[in-house]
Amino acid sequence: MKKFILKIVVFTIPIIVLAYGIDSYLSNNLRKSNIFAHSEFPIWNAIIEGNLNADILIYGSSRAWVHFDPKILEDTLQVSVYNLGVDGHTINMQLLRHQLALKNNKKPKMIIHSVDATTLQKGDFYNSEQILPYMLGNDYFEEFTSSYTSYTYLDYKLPMLRYYGKTDAIATAFKMSFQTQNNKEQRVRGYQGQDRTWNADFKKAKKGMKSYRITIDKNLKQRFNNYLKECKENDIDVILVYAPIYIEGQEFIVNLDDIKNTYIRFAEIYNLKFFDFTKDDICYNKDYFYNARHMNRIGSELFTKKLASEIKNLF
């Protein structure tokens, strides 16, 4: 029996060592790509490697990523700023970045949190491949992403398993090990202005439904509350910002006022500033948007200048 067990150990140990070696090779090279997984790797790398170097961090979804220009804020406020907006994700993934940012970087003086109708919705695991190089054995990633259906328990524990069927990711990893040309970083301190004009996204949405009602997830609302409480206890100023939405997009959400009142109540509880730009002139001019929820570069720069002025007046 002992000989049999010894044979199994002798057989499996080299396989495990090889699996970890290949896993490390793939992950270390994959994270070098500035393009794969919708250009999210440079942001994760900066967070995990402690390279944010920011007095102000910006949180939110794609509406943070394409709306808040760090350079404009830096020039106006004379502090360093980094945009951690994560495309397609609600508060869950935003708070994962928050926890990792605090763990690996200096504590920010301020967080500008871009909130909107979908912030406290559950959502799906959009662009799930963005965590491939980081998730193995990482408790933070498991805590905040295991509730989605994209990965199993073993994917977080065993090497190589999560790469099964991910042919594009594997090919990209091999490619990055041999060449890095045409790999220019797409985002500047997390921000990427969009040089786009109004498209048909909203028209298609209205064809599918006449209106949209937002349902707030109670667990995520509590998690958001805990996050604000934690920031208060750690002397991190939080500013909640509802960035502009094109007016027809606002009218499409039947309970928008209820959503905004949720943030107003949070601001009152924790004595926070809540800037609501949904009545700003920007919201009535289609030239500043490429769809109902997202501004183009012209709109985002105009908005960021207005926000920077408001924050400067606070202090």
C-alpha positions in Angstrom: 0.0 0.0 0.0 2.8 2.4 0.9 4.6 1.7 -2.4 1.3 2.4 -4.3 0.9 5.7 -2.5 4.5 6.6 -3.1 4.1 5.8 -6.8 1.1 8.1 -6.9 3.0 10.9 -5.2 6.0 10.5 -7.4 3.7 10.6 -10.5 1.6 13.6 -9.5 4.2 16.0 -8.0 5.9 16.6 -11.4 2.5 17.1 -13.0 1.5 19.7 -10.4 4.9 21.5 -10.6 4.6 21.6 -14.4 1.0 22.9 -14.2 2.0 25.7 -11.9 5.0 26.5 -14.2 2.8 26.7 -17.4 0.1 28.6 -15.5 2.7 31.2 -14.3 4.1 31.5 -17.9 0.7 32.1 -19.4 -0.5 34.5 -16.7 2.7 36.6 -16.6 2.7 37.0 -20.3 -1.0 37.5 -20.7 -1.1 40.4 -18.3 1.5 42.2 -20.5 -1.2 42.8 -23.2 -2.6 46.3 -23.2 -5.4 45.3 -25.7 -6.8 41.9 -24.7 -9.8 41.7 -22.4 -10.9 45.2 -23.4 -7.7 46.9 -22.2 -8.3 46.1 -18.5 -4.9 44.5 -17.7 -2.9 47.7 -17.4 -5.4 48.9 -14.7 -5.3 45.6 -12.8 -1.5 45.6 -13.0 -1.2 49.2 -11.6 -3.5 48.2 -8.8 -1.8 45.0 -7.8 1.7 46.2 -8.4 1.2 49.3 -6.3 1.7 51.8 -9.1 -1.5 53.9 -8.8 0.4 56.8 -7.0 -2.8 58.8 -6.6 -4.3 61.2 -4.1 -7.7 60.8 -5.7 -9.2 57.5 -7.1 -12.2 57.4 -9.4 -14.5 54.4 -9.1 -17.4 53.3 -11.3 -18.4 51.5 -14.5 -17.7 52.4 -18.1 -19.4 55.7 -17.2 -16.4 56.4 -15.0 -13.8 55.0 -17.5 -14.9 57.3 -20.4 -16.3 60.3 -18.5 -13.7 61.4 -15.9 -10.4 62.8 -17.3 -7.7 62.5 -14.6 -5.5 65.1 -16.3 -8.2 67.8 -16.1 -8.8 67.0 -12.5 -5.0 67.0 -11.8 -4.5 70.4 -13.5 -7.4 72.0 -11.6 -6.9 70.4 -8.1 -3.1 70.1 -8.2 -3.2 66.5 -7.0 -2.6 63.1 -8.6 -5.6 61.2 -10.0 -6.2 57.7 -11.3 -9.4 56.4 -12.9 -10.3 52.8 -11.9 -13.6 52.6 -13.8 -14.3 49.0 -14.9 -16.3 48.5 -18.1 -19.6 46.7 -17.8 -19.6 46.2 -14.1 -21.6 47.3 -11.1 -20.6 47.9 -7.5 -19.2 44.4 -6.9 -16.2 44.6 -9.2 -15.7 48.3 -8.3 -15.3 47.3 -4.7 -12.9 44.5 -5.6 -10.7 47.2 -7.2 -11.2 49.3 -4.1 -10.0 46.6 -1.7 -7.0 45.7 -3.8 -6.1 49.4 -4.2 -6.1 49.9 -0.5 -4.1 46.7 0.1 -1.3 47.5 -2.5 -1.1 51.3 -2.7 -1.0 54.3 -0.5 -4.4 55.3 0.9 -6.1 57.9 -1.3 -7.2 61.2 0.2 -10.4 61.1 -1.8 -12.6 58.8 -3.9 -14.8 60.2 -6.6 -17.4 57.5 -7.1 -19.4 57.6 -10.3 -22.9 56.3 -9.4 -25.9 55.7 -11.6 -29.0 53.6 -12.2 -27.1 50.4 -12.5 -24.5 50.7 -9.8 -26.4 48.7 -7.2 -27.7 46.1 -9.7 -26.3 42.6 -9.6 -25.3 42.4 -13.2 -23.4 39.6 -15.1 -19.7 38.9 -15.3 -19.0 41.0 -18.4 -15.5 40.4 -19.9 -14.7 37.7 -17.4 -11.3 36.9 -19.0 -9.9 40.1 -17.5 -9.2 38.3 -14.2 -7.5 35.2 -15.7 -3.9 36.2 -14.8 -4.7 37.2 -11.3 -7.3 34.9 -9.8 -5.4 31.8 -8.9 -5.1 31.5 -5.1 -6.2 35.1 -4.6 -8.9 35.4 -1.9 -9.9 38.9 -3.0 -10.8 37.8 -6.5 -12.6 34.7 -5.2 -14.6 36.7 -2.7 -15.9 39.3 -5.2 -16.3 37.2 -8.4 -17.1 33.6 -7.3 -20.9 34.4 -7.1 -20.9 34.7 -10.9 -21.2 31.6 -13.0 -18.1 32.2 -15.2 -15.7 30.2 -13.0 -16.0 27.3 -10.6 -14.5 26.9 -7.1 -11.6 24.8 -8.5 -10.8 27.5 -11.1 -9.6 29.6 -8.2 -7.6 26.8 -6.6 -6.0 24.6 -9.3 -3.5 25.8 -11.9 -4.4 25.8 -15.6 -8.0 24.7 -15.1 -9.4 28.2 -15.8 -7.5 28.4 -19.1 -9.3 25.4 -20.5 -11.1 26.5 -23.7 -9.6 30.0 -23.5 -7.8 29.7 -26.8 -7.6 33.4 -27.5 -6.1 34.1 -24.0 -3.5 31.3 -24.5 -2.6 32.5 -28.0 -2.3 36.1 -26.7 0.0 34.9 -23.9 2.3 33.1 -26.3 2.3 36.1 -28.6 3.2 38.5 -25.8 6.2 36.3 -24.8 7.7 36.9 -28.2 6.7 40.4 -29.3 5.2 43.5 -27.7 4.9 45.8 -30.7 1.5 47.2 -31.5 0.8 46.9 -27.8 0.3 50.6 -27.0 -1.7 51.2 -23.7 -5.2 52.3 -24.6 -6.0 54.2 -21.4 -4.2 57.1 -19.8 -4.2 56.8 -16.0 -7.3 54.7 -16.5 -9.2 57.1 -18.7 -10.1 56.7 -22.4 -12.0 59.4 -24.1 -14.2 58.2 -26.9 -13.9 60.0 -30.3 -17.3 58.9 -31.4 -20.6 60.4 -32.5 -24.2 59.5 -31.7 -25.0 55.9 -32.7 -28.1 53.7 -32.9 -27.7 52.0 -29.4 -30.6 53.9 -27.8 -32.9 53.4 -30.8 -32.3 49.6 -30.6 -32.9 49.6 -26.8 -36.3 51.4 -27.3 -37.3 48.8 -29.9 -36.7 46.0 -27.3 -38.7 47.7 -24.5 -40.7 50.9 -24.0 -39.1 51.7 -20.6 -36.8 50.2 -18.0 -37.2 49.8 -14.3 -34.1 49.4 -12.1 -34.1 46.8 -9.3 -31.6 47.5 -6.5 -30.0 44.4 -5.1 -30.3 44.5 -1.3 -27.0 42.7 -0.7 -25.1 45.1 -2.9 -26.8 48.0 -1.3 -25.5 46.8 2.1 -22.1 46.2 0.6 -22.1 49.8 -0.7 -23.2 51.0 2.8 -20.3 49.1 4.4 -17.8 50.6 1.9 -19.0 54.1 2.7 -18.8 53.4 6.4 -15.3 52.0 6.0 -14.1 55.1 4.1 -15.5 57.3 6.8 -13.7 55.4 9.5 -10.4 55.6 7.5 -10.7 59.3 6.8 -11.1 58.9 3.1 -13.4 61.6 1.6 -16.0 60.2 -0.8 -17.8 62.3 -3.4 -20.7 60.7 -5.2 -21.2 61.9 -8.7 -24.1 61.1 -11.1 -22.6 62.0 -14.4 -24.7 63.4 -17.3 -27.1 61.1 -19.2 -28.8 62.2 -22.4 -32.3 63.4 -21.4 -34.2 60.8 -23.4 -32.1 58.1 -21.7 -33.2 59.5 -18.3 -36.8 59.4 -19.3 -36.4 55.8 -20.4 -35.7 54.8 -16.7 -39.1 55.0 -15.0 -37.8 55.0 -11.4 -34.7 57.2 -11.9 -35.8 59.6 -9.1 -36.0 56.7 -6.6 -32.5 55.7 -7.6 -31.1 59.2 -7.1 -32.9 59.4 -3.7 -31.0 56.3 -2.6 -27.7 58.1 -3.2 -29.1 61.3 -1.6 -29.9 59.3 1.6 -26.4 57.7 1.6 -24.9 61.2 1.3 -27.0 62.4 4.2 -26.1 59.4 6.4 -22.3 59.8 5.9 -22.2 63.5 5.4 -21.0 63.2 1.8 -21.3 65.5 -1.2 -23.5 64.3 -4.0 -23.1 66.0 -7.3 -26.1 65.3 -9.6 -25.3 66.3 -13.2 -28.5 64.8 -14.7 -30.0 68.3 -15.1 -26.9 69.9 -16.5 -27.1 71.5 -20.0 -24.9 68.7 -21.3 -27.8 66.3 -21.0 -29.8 68.2 -23.6 -27.2 68.2 -26.4 -26.8 65.0 -28.4 -23.4 66.3 -29.7 -21.8 65.4 -26.4 -22.9 61.7 -26.4 -22.4 58.6 -28.5 -25.3 56.9 -26.8 -27.8 57.7 -24.1 -25.5 56.7 -21.2 -22.1 57.6 -22.5 -20.5 60.9 -23.5 -17.9 61.3 -26.2 -14.5 62.9 -25.5 -15.9 66.4 -26.1 -18.7 65.8 -23.5 -16.5 64.1 -21.0 -13.9 66.9 -21.0 -16.6 69.5 -20.6 -18.1 67.5 -17.8 -14.8 66.9 -16.0 -14.0 70.6 -16.1 -17.3 71.4 -14.5 -16.8 68.7 -11.8 -13.3 69.9 -11.1 -14.5 73.4 -10.6 -17.2 72.1 -8.1 -14.7 70.1 -6.1 -12.3 73.0 -6.1 -15.0 75.2 -4.6 -15.6 72.6 -1.8 -12.0 72.9 -0.6 
